[in-house]
Amino acid sequence: MDTTTAVPAPVASTASVATNASSTSGTAVAPGTGTSSGSSTSSGASPGTGASPDTAVASALTASATTPVKVAVVVGSNREGRFGPVVAAWLLRHVRDHAGFEVDVVDLADVDLPTSLSYRPSESTRAELAKVTPKLAAADAFIVLTPEYNHSYPAPLKNVIDWHGPEWHAKPVAFVSYGGLSGGLRAVEHLRPVLAELHAVTIRETVSFHNAGALFDEDGAHRDPEAADAAAKAMLDQLAWWAWALRAAKRVRPYES
């Protein structure tokens, strides 16, 4: 990825994409709870049912294409005085205006998970997980909104990622980033291998805001929205395609991690 040239408008990342299209997320289980927090899979035709593979695939594709994509937007900063809510409001307007999406928000400022992971979380930790896990489990796709702190992404974002596993499996992830000269792209590139390890599929198109504070007015509107709007559309179109394809694949052939 070329992040050496800073421009005051969103740019697309050129990182590669994992392309395992025969995946599934299974049933999401919070660490140590032993209980399901939701499932993002449904069974399709299987060997021995009498349906031909072509028929099963066609049926799954049709069902996926006609069902809205559930997108969870993860606001990755909980920093005091954060700029994230401004970018999040801009992003949510675009997601809600895009045909075929149902959106939910996971704002990490509203979640207080401990940094010490446990397979036997306390009652208070379970209560915090309950704010997040069902939303991640129900999602067909994710958009991670991240700033860049010290050339990487925030600790609360890594923490919420690590508290979960199957919730990420075989689902597409898009990124919107913001920061100074790099526009948060270094944070995005650090996130890609982390999510690949969790069997997620990160998509190529990103939206990044360079010198973000100068790009929005006091009402949160982008001062020169044409390039940003075009980048958002390209990203959301690609995210919708991957969500549709992976969801259909999981109906035909469950993913095994």
N, C-alpha and C positions, 0 to 999 in steps of 0.2 A: 504494500500500500504506500502511496506517495503522500506523505503528510508534511512535506517540506515547504509547500507554498500555502500561505495563509490567505484566504479570501473572505470578504465579509458577506458570504452567502453560503447556504447549505451545499455540500458537495457529496458525491457518492463514494463510498469506500470501495476498494478494489480487492478486498480479501476473498479467498476462495470459499466455496460452500460445500458442506457435507451433503450428500445426496442419497441417503438411505430412504427409499420411498416405500419400503415394506414394513414400516414400524408401527408400534402401538405404545401407549403409555400405561396400559394396564390399570389396575385399581390403585389409587393414591392412598398411601398410609403414612400418617405422621410418625416420625421416629419414636419408637417405643410405645405407641399408643395401642397397637394391635387392632385398631379399628379403621375402617375405610373412611376416607375423607372425601370420597367422590370418585367417579370413574369417567374417563373421556373416551371410552371405547365401546363399540357395539359389535356383536358377532355378525359376520356375513356367512355366505354359503361355505360349507366345509366339505372335504372329501367324503363321499358316501351319502350326500344328501340328495343326489339325483340332479342337481343343477350343474350345468357345464361351467368350466372356468370362465369362458367368455360371457356367459349370462350373469354369473356372479359379479364379475368386474363391472359390466354395464349397469347392473342394478345398484352397486355401491357408488359408482360415479354419479348416477342420477340422483340418488339419495343425498350425497354430499353436496352436489351442486345446488339443490333446492333448500338446503338447511342453512340458516345464518351461521356465520363463523363467530364463535365466542372469543373475543380478544381481551386479554388481561393486560392493562397498561401498568407497568411497575415503575413507580417514581422512586428512583434509587438513592436520593439524598435525604438525610434528616438534619442537615447542618443548620445551625441558627443563622437566620438571615439568608437562607438559600434562595437562589434564583429559579429553582426547579418549578415552582407552581406557575410561573409565567409561561415557561416553555410547555408545561403540561397542559395548560388551558388551551394554548395554540394547537397542540397535538390532538387533544380530545375533540376539538371542533372538526378537525379533518377526519378523524376516525368515525365520528358520528355522522358526518356527511357522506361517507363512502358507502355505497350500496353493499348490503350483505353482511355487515358487521353488527354484532352486539357487544357492547364494551362494558368492562368492569375495571375498577381502579384498585391497585394495591399501593398505597402510599406508605412508605417505610417510616415516615414521621409519626404514623399512628400505631406503629408496632414496636414493642420493646422485647425482642428476643434476646436471651443470654448468648454470649459468645462461646460458652462451653456447651458443646453438643452432648446430647444424652439420648439413649434409647429408652430411658425411663424418666421422661420430663416431669417436673413438678406440676402441681395443679395450676399454678400461676403461668407457667410456660405453656401448658396446654391451652389455657385461655388466650394467650397471645397467638399461638399457632392457629387457633380457630378463626382468627381474623384474616388469615392468609391462606392456609392450606386448601380450604374448599374452593376458593377462587382460582388458585393455580390448577387444582385438579379438574375443575370444570372447563377450563380454557382449552380451545383448539389451537390457539396461537398466542404469542406474547409480543409486546413492544416494551423494550427496556429503555427507560429514559435515564441517562447517566451524565453527571458532570465528570470532569477530570480533576482529580486531586493528586498532586505530586506524580504526574505521568501515569496515573492508573485510576481505577474506579473506587467508589467509597466502600469502607468496611461494612456498613449495614447491608449493602447489596450482596457482598460475598456471603455474609452471614445468612441471609434469607435463602440464597441459593443452596448453601450447604445444609440447611435444615430440611431440605426436600430432595427427593430423588425421582421416583416414578412420575411425579407431577410434571417433570420436564420432558420425559421420554417421548421421542418421535413427534415432536411438535416444533413448528417453525418459530424463530425468534428474529424480530427486527430490532434495530437500534436507532434511537435519536439521542444525540449527544450535544453538549454545549461546553464552552470553556473559553480560553484565551486564543492564542495564535493557532493552536492545533484543533480548536473546535471540539475537543473531547475525543478525537479519533484514536488517540493512544489508549484511552480507557476501553473503547470498543474492541480494539484488537487484542487487549488482554482478556476480555470477556469471551471471545470466540472459542479458544481452546478449553476454557472452563466449562462452557455449555456443551461443547462437543463431547467432553468426558461424561456428561450426563445424558448423552444420546439425543440431544436437541439438534435441530438443523438451523443454523444461522444463515440468514439470507444476505445476498450481496448488497442490495441497495440500502443506503443509510441516509439520514438527514443529520447534518452537523452544523452547529451555529458557532462561527468564529467571532471572538469578541462579543459574546452574546448580549451583554448588558447594553451595548450601543445599538442593537438591532431592533429593539422593541420600545414603543413609546410608553408614556405613563399609564395608559389604559391597557397595556398588554398586547397591543396590535403591532404586527411586524411593519416596519417603516417602508420596506421595499419587498413586498411579499411574492413577487412573480416567481423567482427562482426557488424560494422555499416551498411554495405551493406545488410547483412542478416536481420537486424532489419528493415531497410527501406523497403525491399521487403515485409516482413510480414505485416507491417503497410499499405502499399499501396494496397496489395491484399485485406486486410480487408476493407479498405476504398472503394475500387472499388465495393466490394460485397454489402456493405450498400448503396452506391449511386445507384447501379442498382436496389436493392430491394425497396428502398424508392421511387425512381422515378416511378417504375412500379406501386407501390401501389397507388401513387397519381393520376395516370392515371385512375385507376379503381374506387377509392373512395377518393374524395377530403377531405383534412384534415381541421378540424375546431378547431381553437385555443380558 
